[in-house]
Amino acid sequence: MDFSRTSVLATAISAVVLQVLAPITVVGLVLVAVATPPRICEPPETGIGRIVKDPTPAPSAEQLEIARTIVTIVRQRGLPRRAAVLAISTGLVESKLANLTYGDRDSLGVFQQRPSQGWGTPAQILNPVYATGAFLDRLVSIPHWATLPPGQAQQLVQRSGFPERYAPREPEAARIADAVWNDTPPPATPADQSAETPTVPAGCGDDGGSNIPISPKTVDRTTLPAEFQLPSEPRQRAAVAYALAQLGKPYIWGGKGPNGFDCSGLMLAAWAAAGVAIPAGTVSQVHAGRAVPGISQVQPGDLLFIPGSLGTPANPRHVGMYAGHGLIVNAYDSRTGVILEPLSAWTGKIVMIRRVADPSMPSPPPGGSPWT
């Protein structure tokens, strides 16, 4: 099941390119995060997010976002930190903690789980929330899993052809787990309490919430117009349909569903439902797919980026999806949740558009090369 990617996020600062063609025209940017993370809850100029420590080697933005998801699920299940270390070390070996849409044979996702081996459907596996849950389900079924020697529990879950690779990654996984453990939401609210208000660490604001004023006179926030039609292209249709089905759900910091989402988590879950993997986190999603040169060419399913409450034009921190019919669906902020907004309200703020799946190009076959 092991499949190594050939590239690792560089720790140097790359050039940021921003070309404004016209007031309603945008072009792709080249954005990477610097290696030095900000302190917890500071507005992150790098876009990496909230980091408590500085593990060495420094994990990338996507690695930290996926690690945060893993730790959140572990904490929600009431499992010890050891479970997070085992899951993160497995992800480091299998995918370098990236949400891959390709791998050995039909392997997919962070843990390179195979649909043919009963791990789930491609749409499920490509959502790190589901993938983490599936990994943990098998982990906790192993007797004495928490006290087994390094590498053994991971191999019993994964059944890899390279079992010796897990143990050496545990120290790095432990550093990453320590870095995000205290910066993730506590276990889920008991069933008899309201879960509408997301739990965010004390002193922290929304992670990349929108800052575009909402006008109640423009569109209904949670109801589609009668004339709305989903796109005909199958992948676009599946992604847009999923995103629209989440209207009214709460904004949850780091959320990738099913009960709540942050802005990038909604995009990841929507495209996972279409069987297409995209990176975790806004700062990584700016590299997803291909750049679209202007709003005049926007298509349903495209990702639209604006600075948001924490970003800048050169470092956008909020993302929404164009649904068609002049509408954008996005997880706005923790007070508002997932809503519809008119494209016209975003036009002057959009700094990047990315097309995740081009209708003119077929999906890569299972186990094939990534689409570029």
Secondary structure, 3 states (H helix, E strand, C coil): CCCCCCCCCCCCCCCCCCCCCECCECCCCCCCCCCCCCCCCCCCCCCCCCCCCCCCCCCCHHHHHHHHHHHHHHHHCCCCHHHHHHHHHHHHHHHCCCCCCCCCCCCECCCCECHHHCCCCHHHHCCHHHHHHHHHHHHHCCCCHHHCCCCHHHHHHHCCCCHHHCHHHHHHHHHHHHHHHCCCCCCCCCCCCCCCCCCCCCCCCCCCCCCCCCCCCCCCCCCCCCCCCCCCCHHHHHHHHHHHHCCCCCECCCCECCCCECHHHHHHHHHHHCCCCCCCCHHHHCCCCEECCCHHHCCCCCEEEECCCCCECCECCEEEEEEECCEEEEECCCCCCEEEEEHHHHCCCCCEEEECCCCCCCCCCCCCCCCC
